[in-house]
Every structure is written in C-alpha cells, then in structure tokens.
Amino acid sequence: MLLTYHLDEALKDLADIIAMTQQDIADIKEAKADTQFERLPLKEEKIAAFESKKAMIDHEISKLMTQNPGTPLPDLLDNEQHIKLDELKTKLNTLKEINQKYARMVLAVSTLYNEFLEQIVPTEMNGYEKVAGRHPSLLEVRI
C-alpha cells in the first residue's frame, strides 16, 4: 500500500535527520564548525524530503477517509501502519528533544563568541544598530 511506503520513507529520512543533528552536537562540542556547515545542504535536503513525504502521508490518509466516510481512522489502517505511525511520532519527539539540546548549545557558543568579540572590538549603539566603538582597546591595524 502507498501509505506504508510513504511511512517507511519518512521514517528513513527522519532517522537520517536525527543522525545528522547528533553529529552536529558532537561537532559543536569539538568546535568543528566547518563540518556542520558542509553538512547543512544535505540536512536541508533531507528535511525537505521528509516534509514532502509527510504531505504524501497526510494525502493518503485523507484519501482513505474520503473513500470510507463514517469509518474511524484507526479502523482504516492495518496493524503495520499503526506501528509505523507510532514510530513516526516517537522519532519526531526524539528529534524535537535533540534539536532543543542543539539549539541550547548553539546559543551558548553564539553568546560566548559575541562576548569575546565585544571584548576585542567594543561596540556602541547608534540608534538600533551596533557599531565599532571609537577606541577599540585591543585592536590595532598597521599598514
């Protein structure tokens, strides 16, 4: 059945996205920003593929419900599809937790970087915009 196929493919994409995000976490711990940036296009591609497959799953479920009005959705799906939908839900929750952890790490690194930059090149507010201060204490350029 087409629904089962789309569920399988979505689960594969989701597993790949989770693995890439876990690798991002490992890389940020080791300050390997280049590998994270190199992986980004593939990760974005996998996310787009997952979203497409998710839309196909929604379409197939909608089609089943339209073809069988009055029948509850749980009765329209076979046991394997129920299991795969539960697995999809579990993996989405796992991805959410991993993304939250990664986001906290990115925020911490970003804050640290910005604090270092502020110490090296002090800034002043010019309206709503930060600009380099007039007397950067640690930065001297010689020509």
N, C-alpha and C positions, 0 to 999 in steps of 0.2 A: 504494500500500500504506500502511496506517495507521502502520507503523513509520517509514517515510520521512517522513511528515507530522510525526510527533512529533519526529523528529530535527531537521527543518527549524525547527520552532517553538522547540525547546530551544536551538538554535544562535542564533536571533534574540534570545531572552531573555538568553542568555549574553553576546552582543555588547553588548546594552544595559547589562547589569550592569558589564561591563568599562569601557564608556564613562563610566558614572556614577562609577565608582571613580577613573578617571583624572581626571575633573573634580573629585572630592573632593581629590585630590592637588594639583591646580592651585589650588584654593580655599584649602587649608590653607597653601600657600606664601604666599598673599596675605592670610592671616588673615580669610577670608570665612566665618566660622562659620555665619552666618545662612543662606547659600545651601546649605551642607551639610545643615543641619537641615531646611530646606524640602524638599530632595530625598529625605530619609530615608524618608518613607512610600512614595514611588514605588519607591525602591530595594528596600524590604522586600516590596512587592507583586510586583516582578519576580523576586525571589529565591523567593518562594512559588510563583509561576507556573512558574519553572524546575524547582523541586523536584517539582511536580505532573507536569510533562511528563517529567521523569526517571523518575518512578514508572511512567508510562504506557509509556515505552520499555522499562523492565525487565519490565513485564507482557507487552508484545508479544513480547519475546524469549523469555520463559518459555513463552508460549503456542506459539510456533514450535517450541521444543524439546519440549514435551509432545506436539504433533501429529506430530512426526518423531523418535520415540525412536531412539537409536542413531546419528543423523546428527550429526556435529560442527557446532557453531555456525557456523564460517566457511563451511561448505557451504550453510547455510540462508539466508545473506544475499547479496544481489546486490552488484555492484561499487559502485554508488552508496551503498548503506548502509554498506559498509566504509569508504568515503571519508568519509562523514558521521560515523561513529563515531570515526575517527582525528582529524577536525577537532574533534569534541567534546572528545576527550582533550587535544588541543593547547590549545584555548581554556580548558579547566579549569586546565591548568598555567599558562597566562598569567595567569588570574585569581588563582591562588594566589600567584604572584610579585608581582603588583600589590598584592594585599591585604597581603602581608608588608611591602612598602615603605610602604604607607599606615599600617599598624599601628606601624611604627618612628617615623614622623612624628608620629602621634597621641601616642605615648608621650613623645616628646621635648617636644612642646608641653605636654602634661599635666605633665611634670616641671618645666618652666620656670614654668608657671603656679603650681604648688604652691610652688615656691621663692620666687616673688615674694610670694605670699600669706603665706607663713611670715615673710618679712621685714616685711611690713606689719602683720600680726596674728600675733605669736608665739603658739605653742600649747604646751601641756604635756600630758603623758599623764596621764589619770585612769583607771586600770585599763587597759582595752583601747581607750579612746576618747580622741581628741584634743579638747581644749577650749581656748578662748582663754586666753592667759596673763593673769595678774593685772595686768600693767603693759605693755600694748601701747605700744611706743615711738613709733610714727609715727601712731597713730590717735587722734584726739581728737574727741569728739562734743560739740557745743554746742547748747543748746536756747534 
